[in-house]
Amino acid sequence: MKRFDYKEICKVIDERTKEWNIEKEEIQALEKKLTDIMNFCEKEGVVFDSVAGPVFVTHLITLYNRLKKGEFVDMDMSFADEISTEALELAKKIASHLEGQYGRKIPDNEEALIATHIGAMQLRLKEEKGEEL
């Protein structure tokens, strides 16, 4: 597995926000926040690879924009039963890290989406180690 290089976060931000009206300072703050989140995940044993890392960061960038605007996705949550408790708990911590910036609560379905990224990476890491799923 090739680990996601956190230096790539800036490139992903630039690609995803080029159509947005966003100040340089806000981009720098977002990059720091996303790096902090990736470091938190790593500390919790979820190390994103070079494929899943940019996808997760892209999701967090779009979530950041929805949080900023107070616009969240409304979706069917039937998949939530398949998400591990551990992934959901990590997602809640990540959500609280993002919520502080705008004082808005991230809905449960958005937390579940974060958890799907974490859970998928946890499964890939277990498979790589040959652990039982």
C-alpha positions as CSV (number, residue, x, y, z in Angstrom):
1,M,0.0,0.0,0.0
2,K,1.3,3.4,-0.9
3,R,0.4,5.8,1.9
4,F,-1.4,9.0,1.0
5,D,1.1,11.9,1.1
6,Y,-0.5,14.7,3.1
7,K,1.4,17.2,0.9
8,E,-1.1,16.3,-1.7
9,I,-4.0,17.8,0.3
10,C,-3.2,21.2,-1.1
11,K,-3.4,19.9,-4.6
12,V,-6.8,18.3,-3.9
13,I,-8.1,21.5,-2.3
14,D,-6.9,23.5,-5.3
15,E,-8.6,21.1,-7.8
16,R,-11.9,21.0,-5.8
17,T,-12.2,24.7,-4.9
18,K,-11.1,26.4,-8.2
19,E,-14.7,27.4,-9.0
20,W,-15.3,28.7,-5.4
21,N,-14.9,32.2,-4.2
22,I,-12.5,31.3,-1.4
23,E,-9.7,33.4,0.1
24,K,-6.1,32.2,0.4
25,E,-6.3,32.3,4.2
26,E,-9.4,30.1,4.2
27,I,-7.6,27.6,1.9
28,Q,-4.7,27.5,4.3
29,A,-7.0,27.0,7.3
30,L,-8.8,24.2,5.4
31,E,-5.5,22.5,4.5
32,K,-4.5,22.6,8.2
33,K,-7.8,21.3,9.3
34,L,-7.7,18.4,6.8
35,T,-4.1,17.6,7.7
36,D,-5.2,17.5,11.4
37,I,-8.0,15.1,10.5
38,M,-5.7,12.8,8.5
39,N,-3.2,12.8,11.4
40,F,-6.1,12.0,13.8
41,C,-7.2,9.1,11.6
42,E,-3.6,7.8,11.4
43,K,-3.3,8.1,15.2
44,E,-6.5,6.0,15.4
45,G,-5.0,3.3,13.1
46,V,-6.7,4.4,9.9
47,V,-3.9,5.2,7.4
48,F,-5.3,6.2,4.1
49,D,-3.6,5.0,0.9
50,S,-2.9,7.0,-2.2
51,V,-6.2,5.9,-3.7
52,A,-8.6,6.4,-0.8
53,G,-6.9,9.4,0.7
54,P,-7.7,11.9,-2.1
55,V,-11.3,10.6,-2.2
56,F,-11.7,11.0,1.5
57,V,-10.1,14.5,1.4
58,T,-12.4,15.4,-1.5
59,H,-15.4,14.3,0.5
60,L,-14.3,16.4,3.5
61,I,-13.8,19.5,1.2
62,T,-17.3,19.2,-0.2
63,L,-18.7,18.6,3.4
64,Y,-16.8,21.7,4.5
65,N,-18.5,23.7,1.7
66,R,-21.9,22.3,2.7
67,L,-21.2,23.1,6.3
68,K,-20.2,26.6,5.4
69,K,-23.5,27.1,3.5
70,G,-25.6,25.2,6.0
71,E,-26.7,22.9,3.1
72,F,-26.6,19.2,3.8
73,V,-27.4,16.1,1.7
74,D,-30.7,14.3,2.4
75,M,-30.3,10.6,1.7
76,D,-31.5,7.1,2.4
77,M,-29.7,5.9,5.5
78,S,-30.3,2.1,5.0
79,F,-26.6,1.5,4.6
80,A,-25.8,2.8,8.1
81,D,-26.4,-0.6,9.7
82,E,-23.4,-1.9,7.8
83,I,-21.0,0.7,9.3
84,S,-18.9,-0.4,12.2
85,T,-19.4,1.3,15.6
86,E,-15.7,2.2,15.6
87,A,-15.9,3.9,12.2
88,L,-19.0,5.8,13.3
89,E,-17.3,6.9,16.5
90,L,-14.3,8.2,14.6
91,A,-16.6,10.0,12.1
92,K,-18.4,11.7,15.0
93,K,-15.0,13.0,16.3
94,I,-14.1,14.2,12.8
95,A,-17.5,15.9,12.5
96,S,-17.1,17.7,15.8
97,H,-13.7,18.9,14.6
98,L,-15.3,20.5,11.6
99,E,-18.4,21.8,13.4
100,G,-16.6,24.2,15.6
101,Q,-15.6,26.4,12.6
102,Y,-19.2,27.3,11.7
103,G,-21.1,26.5,14.8
104,R,-23.4,24.1,12.9
105,K,-24.1,20.5,13.8
106,I,-23.3,18.0,11.1
107,P,-26.3,15.7,10.6
108,D,-26.1,12.0,11.3
109,N,-26.3,11.0,7.7
110,E,-23.3,13.2,6.9
111,E,-21.4,11.5,9.8
112,A,-22.4,8.2,8.3
113,L,-20.8,9.2,5.0
114,I,-17.6,10.1,6.7
115,A,-17.8,6.7,8.5
116,T,-18.1,4.9,5.1
117,H,-14.7,6.2,4.1
118,I,-13.2,5.2,7.4
119,G,-14.8,1.8,7.4
120,A,-13.7,1.0,3.8
121,M,-10.1,2.0,4.6
122,Q,-10.2,-0.1,7.8
123,L,-11.3,-3.1,5.8
124,R,-8.6,-2.6,3.2
125,L,-6.0,-2.4,6.0
126,K,-7.3,-5.6,7.6
127,E,-7.2,-7.4,4.2
128,E,-3.7,-6.2,3.6
129,K,-2.6,-7.6,7.0
130,G,-4.5,-10.8,6.3
131,E,-6.8,-10.3,9.2
132,E,-10.3,-11.8,9.4
133,L,-13.0,-9.3,8.2
